């Protein structure tokens, strides 16, 4: 028995290290992709791998200054932010699907993202990040997300129980309501309309070392804490009452998990707008690849979410170069068909 | 280690309706308690209150320690729970699921120890699911699934195992297999087992003691003999029941039935049934179903017809086993016959002991009470009188007895 599990854990370690390496190479590769743009006219389209490497390890003197600016101040923060946001959305998706025992749950469908968007919109419109501080947008997004998820949860609850279908429908209803609120805010925003509009479509162009630092601290905190609840999430798969019979205080566990998924989702939404499908699809892919055990599912989804969003963003910023399209369009465009494919495949597998 | 589960004055209300009302009971280690009762009588609620999923009023003491002050984790180390069915949407393997039973014993920041794996292995061995270790849950059959869930509960190392109708969705062989498994665990591991049963006979066979719940209260409790009586079953379930003994295990065996017409006020004519050897039971049942009053006699008290008559609660004259009908019994029988509107003689074997019953039928004819004789087999085949029983029957025929072929025709004669 022990050896069986040891083998399994060894396999998990390999998966984790493999994904970590994939993430690293994704980072290195995507950083070379993209137009160099007007900064260095006449230069080649791509920055050579060697240049990237040299600049990253600090030997930037060998290459033009513009390369350093592009890599260190534009591309690297952007890619890191994409990684963080992808990680946040994927982990949040795993948590939602786990505690609501529903494979259709994700931060977007449950209304969490829309709630975060309302919070962030208010902050942006009132210019709070300038008047109060840089944390105010993620903070309001977190508050919006948190209020929404608890609101949805309590509205969907009847007789002390939350039925998954009711929860999803409530989430969809409240989500649409909040989207309407955001649209209204956008409508009255006037001069900031364009800004809000693009932000809501989802995009990573706002990345800076500042945003990366904030996102990194908040998302890492949330993801690490959520990881400590992997066993509780496993038990929740059996249902709320069986989890209680295994000694889990499901009430407080759900609260903690909802708070921290609101935190990570809120942070991601605050800096990147609404990016759909990453939170829904990543957990599904990983469940097929590594199995349902949250101890590996959570870290594997975190890394895969990061990888997926980095690539999506790379496509978003290069496909119509020199203009870029919102990354939310790419994730939905690739994600939706892929999801349908998965659904079909798993249906066939069941037969 | 000796264990004692003591439940005192347990009450639970949902909104304004009381679901459990002052339940008090005690179970020792190595003892199995069966919980029975109609739907909505509070069986499952009782289990959920014991496992502290619900917070009832009253106390649940495990070895004198109240569960109320204890954390969910502490309680989960003592109480395992097996539900009716388990749905698991995600593809966990059997060994992963059983390992989840160790959750209450593990710290949040710690991984499994060798001890944990040993416990898991033992639990899988006890439930005989080692060969399924790497299979996923939804590939398993219903019985296998339930064994996995029991193994998971055992991995908690519980002192008390609660089972909520654990076999209700299984076929009969799986039912017995699971219940045997639980019984063995109870005896060998000395754990307390409390199971909810719908099937009274499974409850009787697999429990040391029983409680019968009705509207949240304990209606009857104790050994199966005491709890499973036709009176108790009638008042709780509103059905009739004959209680026999299980021919192999000797525990009470319940044969439930229901009168076809639920007309308790039997206003129709009275029929006296002369019978024996089990031939009278269907006759009594059919007559009662049709709302008739029935009397019966004289019967050997060991005869199953006698027992049936007692169960049906109809007047019956009994006689000491294997002896001739005494004059007193005969007189009492004739008194019953005189009060009857009809007499039915079933086709039972007649010997010197009960020949007086046939003579009594002649008296009935003398009093102008119609006698209906069921003759589905020839008389000589069941003539053990060493006289000529056919002569007796011929005489009855001359005096106007009606001969019919079967019970249904006899009933028609009565109802005309």
Boltz contact constraints between the chains, C-beta under 6 A:
constraints:
  - contact:
      token1: [A, 1]
      token2: [B, 117]
      max_distance: 6.0
  - contact:
      token1: [A, 1]
      token2: [B, 120]
      max_distance: 6.0
  - contact:
      token1: [A, 1]
      token2: [B, 121]
      max_distance: 6.0
  - contact:
      token1: [A, 2]
      token2: [B, 117]
      max_distance: 6.0
  - contact:
      token1: [A, 228]
      token2: [B, 108]
      max_distance: 6.0
  - contact:
      token1: [A, 231]
      token2: [B, 103]
      max_distance: 6.0
  - contact:
      token1: [A, 234]
      token2: [B, 100]
      max_distance: 6.0
  - contact:
      token1: [A, 235]
      token2: [B, 100]
      max_distance: 6.0
  - contact:
      token1: [A, 235]
      token2: [B, 103]
      max_distance: 6.0
  - contact:
      token1: [A, 237]
      token2: [B, 88]
      max_distance: 6.0
  - contact:
      token1: [A, 237]
      token2: [B, 90]
      max_distance: 6.0
  - contact:
      token1: [A, 241]
      token2: [B, 53]
      max_distance: 6.0
  - contact:
      token1: [A, 244]
      token2: [B, 53]
      max_distance: 6.0
  - contact:
      token1: [A, 245]
      token2: [B, 51]
      max_distance: 6.0
  - contact:
      token1: [A, 245]
      token2: [B, 81]
      max_distance: 6.0
  - contact:
      token1: [A, 246]
      token2: [B, 76]
      max_distance: 6.0
  - contact:
      token1: [A, 246]
      token2: [B, 103]
      max_distance: 6.0
  - contact:
      token1: [A, 247]
      token2: [B, 72]
      max_distance: 6.0
  - contact:
      token1: [A, 247]
      token2: [B, 73]
      max_distance: 6.0
  - contact:
      token1: [A, 247]
      token2: [B, 76]
      max_distance: 6.0
  - contact:
      token1: [A, 247]
      token2: [B, 104]
      max_distance: 6.0
  - contact:
      token1: [A, 249]
      token2: [B, 72]
      max_distance: 6.0
  - contact:
      token1: [A, 292]
      token2: [B, 90]
      max_distance: 6.0
  - contact:
      token1: [A, 292]
      token2: [B, 91]
      max_distance: 6.0
  - contact:
      token1: [A, 292]
      token2: [B, 92]
      max_distance: 6.0
  - contact:
      token1: [A, 293]
      token2: [B, 96]
      max_distance: 6.0
